Amino acid sequence: MTYFFETYGCQMNTAESAALDLAAREQGWKRAESGEGADLVLLNTCSVRQTAETRLRGRLAHYGALKKKRRTSFTLVVAGCMASRLGDRLRKEFPAVDYVMTAAARPLFPRILEAAAAGLPLRESREAPVFSFSSSHLEEGAFRSFVPVMHGCDNFCSYCIVPYVRGREVSRSPGSIAQEISLLAGKGVREITLLGQNVNSYRFFPGTGNSGENGETLDFPGLLEKTISWIGGTSISWVRFLSANPGDLSPRTIAVMAENPCFCRHIHLPVQHGSNPVLAAMNRRYTRESYLELARSLRKALPGLTLSTDVMVGFPGETEEDLEILLALMEEVRFLYAYMYHFNPREGTAAWNLPGRIPESVKKRRLSRVIVLQKEHTLELLKSRIGSREQVLIEGISRKNADELIGRTERDEMAVFPGPADLVGSFVRVELLTLRGNTFRAELRD
């Protein structure tokens, strides 16, 4: 039996698809090259923006038509946030869908595989599924891996659908995290990323869940300290975390990072906007001033640190003055890169019914200004790095040239350089020579 996954959206979906991939392989299934000939197709979906759902509806229509054409049927599964948001409405809209699997229902996937292999329907349980973390999220053959440490979000930003489709925050037990890190180290992983929708709000209370762990409550900086001991003496040399809410990134977290070189000098720190009235309307719970002070504190404690971010324009009520304030914040912080988009109303969120909607043409014009400015900053920052020598983790062979390798610096910069394939998965030093797009051309150095 063969399977094929299509994964959309955030890094959590990527991690969860890797866990599902492992579950399929453990039951003897093999990965197909495409969905056209697979016995099971799973779409791991995103609901953050309407454009994502529109694209996925197109894919569901494609597989629905494919089911009608094929002589032998196949099982079609929809997982992820769109599954959580729409539930059985998806099966009514797309009758070709066999299973709608929410994040909490993921433990049912092995049973879905068994039913698909036997050509029988799954006997559905009346009990409501309870979310649980998978034991491994390593993509086959990878040297970098996500390690989910918490799930869900309690912030309820007014524009965001995540708390409604992912649920409230659940922190993973330290013992379970340690076991996964040990498993990854045994497979030769060199870099891990601690993952969560709001990762630095991690807080594990002893006696909760099925861990049987006792002791003091563990917060995020405490988890970072434990991670240092867990990776000690293993193949894992670099640690990152994603995504950090500016309102929850504590001075103690900064101190732990500053004292331990295993933490990469890059943080994704979503600002969303630079105007206090807009941030308040978004329910972001921090101010422009506190964000700028946090950025200064981080760079003072961690010389050479790069920051990336998320930026949203066109939120209801945003003025031209608000936009100028946002651009001024970007000028001051100078992000290495940014994910930039305009407000996209999501039904069920607090912002769905807000007055002061911005016309699409205005949102696009404002977004264009943000993109142009960020491209300038990215180019300036990357050009300033030419001539420097950096350690990189070689992630693989370049797709454009089989004689070249591609690697990433701890500052989250990409470099391509000639080298033998047996270096993949190794740390090497390179000199950054030139720039092509946002990728450095480099050469190996001792």
BELLINVEN-V335742 format. One record per backbone hydrogen bond with DSSP energy under -1.0 kcal/mol. CO is the residue of the C=O (numbers start at 1). NH is the residue of the N-H. E is the energy in kcal/mol with one decimal. If there is no record, write none. Layout:
# BELLINVEN-V335742
CO/NH/E, CO/NH/E
This chain:
# BELLINVEN-V335742
1/30/-2.4, 2/39/-1.2, 2/40/-1.1, 3/32/-3.4, 4/42/-2.4, 6/44/-3.1, 10/14/-1.4, 11/15/-2.6, 12/16/-2.6, 13/17/-2.5, 14/18/-1.8, 15/19/-1.7, 16/20/-2.2, 17/21/-2.6, 18/22/-2.0, 19/23/-1.9, 20/24/-2.2, 21/25/-2.3, 22/26/-2.4, 24/29/-2.2, 25/28/-1.8, 30/3/-2.1, 39/75/-2.5, 40/4/-1.8, 41/77/-3.0, 42/6/-2.5, 43/79/-3.0, 44/8/-2.5, 45/81/-1.6, 49/53/-1.4, 50/54/-2.7, 51/55/-2.1, 52/56/-2.0, 53/57/-2.3, 54/58/-1.6, 55/59/-1.7, 56/60/-2.4, 57/61/-2.3, 58/62/-1.9, 59/63/-2.4, 60/64/-2.2, 61/65/-2.2, 62/66/-2.1, 63/67/-2.0, 64/68/-1.2, 65/69/-1.4, 66/70/-2.4, 75/41/-2.9, 76/98/-2.5, 76/99/-1.7, 77/43/-2.7, 78/101/-3.3, 79/45/-2.5, 80/84/-1.8, 81/85/-2.5, 82/86/-2.3, 83/87/-2.0, 86/89/-2.0, 87/90/-1.7, 88/92/-1.5, 89/93/-2.2, 90/94/-3.0, 94/97/-2.2, 99/78/-2.7, 103/106/-1.2, 105/108/-2.3, 106/109/-2.4, 108/112/-1.9, 109/113/-2.4, 110/114/-2.0, 111/115/-2.4, 112/116/-2.5, 113/117/-2.5, 114/118/-1.8, 115/120/-2.5, 139/142/-2.3, 143/190/-2.7, 143/191/-1.6, 145/193/-2.1, 147/195/-2.1, 149/172/-3.1, 151/170/-2.4, 157/160/-1.8, 158/351/-3.0, 161/164/-1.1, 161/165/-1.5, 162/166/-3.3, 167/153/-2.2, 170/151/-2.3, 173/177/-2.0, 174/178/-2.8, 175/179/-2.1, 176/180/-2.0, 177/181/-2.5, 178/182/-2.3, 179/183/-2.2, 180/184/-2.6, 181/185/-2.5, 182/186/-2.0, 184/189/-2.2, 185/188/-1.7, 190/237/-2.4, 190/238/-1.8, 191/145/-1.9, 192/240/-2.3, 193/147/-2.9, 194/242/-2.4, 195/149/-3.0, 195/150/-1.3, 198/201/-2.4, 199/202/-1.5, 204/218/-2.4, 205/208/-1.6, 213/207/-1.5, 218/204/-2.7, 219/223/-2.2, 220/224/-2.4, 221/225/-2.0, 222/226/-2.1, 223/227/-2.5, 224/228/-1.7, 225/229/-1.2, 226/230/-2.3, 227/231/-2.1, 231/234/-2.1, 238/192/-1.9, 239/264/-2.2, 240/194/-2.8, 242/196/-2.0, 243/199/-1.5, 245/248/-2.1, 250/254/-1.8, 251/255/-2.3, 252/256/-2.4, 253/257/-2.1, 254/258/-2.5, 255/259/-1.8, 260/263/-1.7, 262/239/-2.6, 264/266/-1.9, 265/306/-1.7, 267/308/-1.9, 268/244/-1.4, 271/273/-2.3, 272/312/-2.8, 275/279/-2.7, 276/280/-2.6, 277/281/-2.1, 278/282/-2.0, 279/284/-2.4, 280/283/-1.1, 282/158/-1.9, 287/291/-2.3, 288/292/-2.4, 289/293/-2.2, 290/294/-2.1, 291/295/-2.5, 292/296/-2.2, 293/297/-2.5, 294/298/-2.5, 295/299/-2.1, 296/300/-2.0, 297/301/-2.2, 298/302/-2.3, 302/305/-2.0, 306/267/-1.9, 307/336/-3.1, 308/269/-2.9, 309/339/-2.6, 310/272/-3.0, 311/341/-2.0, 313/343/-2.7, 315/318/-2.6, 319/323/-1.9, 320/324/-2.0, 321/325/-2.1, 322/326/-2.1, 323/327/-2.5, 324/328/-2.1, 325/329/-1.8, 326/330/-2.2, 327/331/-2.1, 328/332/-1.8, 329/333/-2.7, 330/334/-2.4, 337/309/-1.2, 339/311/-2.6, 341/313/-1.7, 346/349/-2.0, 349/352/-1.3, 351/354/-1.1, 356/317/-2.5, 359/363/-2.4, 360/364/-2.5, 361/365/-1.8, 362/366/-2.6, 363/367/-2.6, 364/368/-2.1, 365/369/-1.5, 366/370/-1.8, 367/371/-2.6, 368/372/-2.4, 369/373/-2.1, 370/374/-2.5, 371/375/-2.4, 372/376/-1.7, 373/377/-2.1, 374/378/-2.8, 375/379/-2.3, 376/380/-2.3, 377/381/-2.7, 378/382/-2.4, 379/383/-2.6, 380/384/-1.7, 382/385/-1.5, 383/386/-1.3, 385/388/-2.2, 388/432/-2.7, 390/430/-2.7, 392/428/-2.1, 393/408/-1.7, 394/425/-2.5, 396/406/-2.6, 401/404/-2.0, 403/419/-1.5, 404/398/-2.5, 405/417/-2.1, 406/395/-2.2, 406/396/-1.4, 407/415/-2.6, 408/393/-2.2, 409/412/-1.8, 413/409/-2.6, 414/440/-2.8, 415/407/-2.9, 416/442/-2.6, 417/405/-3.3, 420/423/-1.7, 421/424/-1.8, 423/426/-2.2, 426/394/-2.7, 428/392/-2.8, 429/445/-2.9, 430/390/-2.5, 431/443/-1.4, 432/387/-3.7, 434/441/-2.5, 436/439/-1.9, 439/436/-3.0, 440/416/-3.0, 441/433/-2.5, 441/434/-1.6, 443/431/-2.6
